[in-house]
């Protein structure tokens, strides 16, 4: 049975926002999410995309909202839905993954 992969997209930047000085950076969050999600769900059903908000040709509503300070980065989307922002929480991201059919690994 062929199954579409669930896409996790992280919008971020090398530069930390002024209020995020003590928080992990966007790239660290991206790498951390890949590792944490991979441990729980594996990586067969998930693809990851990182978008640097200051170095991209992407121009969509999420980028505009980040630039207008309506959303904070790093911004985590699961299948185009906001699953976390600023300091994303794994529990919330896991809920969105499961909502889109990702199953926890056995064993």
URGIUR-V598445 format. One record per residue. N is the residue number from 1. OMEGA is omega in whole degrees, -180 to 180 (NA if undefined). Layout:
# URGIUR-V598445
n:N omega:OMEGA
n:N omega:OMEGA
This chain:
# URGIUR-V598445
n:1 omega:180
n:2 omega:-177
n:3 omega:177
n:4 omega:176
n:5 omega:177
n:6 omega:-178
n:7 omega:174
n:8 omega:-179
n:9 omega:178
n:10 omega:173
n:11 omega:180
n:12 omega:-179
n:13 omega:175
n:14 omega:-180
n:15 omega:178
n:16 omega:177
n:17 omega:-176
n:18 omega:-179
n:19 omega:-176
n:20 omega:-173
n:21 omega:-178
n:22 omega:-180
n:23 omega:176
n:24 omega:177
n:25 omega:-178
n:26 omega:-180
n:27 omega:177
n:28 omega:178
n:29 omega:178
n:30 omega:-180
n:31 omega:179
n:32 omega:179
n:33 omega:178
n:34 omega:-179
n:35 omega:-178
n:36 omega:179
n:37 omega:179
n:38 omega:178
n:39 omega:-175
n:40 omega:-172
n:41 omega:-172
n:42 omega:-179
n:43 omega:-178
n:44 omega:-174
n:45 omega:-172
n:46 omega:171
n:47 omega:-178
n:48 omega:176
n:49 omega:175
n:50 omega:179
n:51 omega:176
n:52 omega:-173
n:53 omega:180
n:54 omega:-177
n:55 omega:-179
n:56 omega:173
n:57 omega:177
n:58 omega:175
n:59 omega:-178
n:60 omega:-176
n:61 omega:-179
n:62 omega:178
n:63 omega:178
n:64 omega:-180
n:65 omega:176
n:66 omega:-179
n:67 omega:178
n:68 omega:-180
n:69 omega:175
n:70 omega:176
n:71 omega:179
n:72 omega:174
n:73 omega:1
n:74 omega:178
n:75 omega:-178
n:76 omega:176
n:77 omega:170
n:78 omega:-177
n:79 omega:175
n:80 omega:178
n:81 omega:179
n:82 omega:180
n:83 omega:179
n:84 omega:177
n:85 omega:-180
n:86 omega:173
n:87 omega:-174
n:88 omega:180
n:89 omega:-179
n:90 omega:-177
n:91 omega:179
n:92 omega:-180
n:93 omega:177
n:94 omega:179
n:95 omega:179
n:96 omega:178
n:97 omega:-179
n:98 omega:176
n:99 omega:-179
n:100 omega:170
n:101 omega:178
n:102 omega:-178
n:103 omega:177
n:104 omega:178
n:105 omega:174
n:106 omega:176
n:107 omega:NA
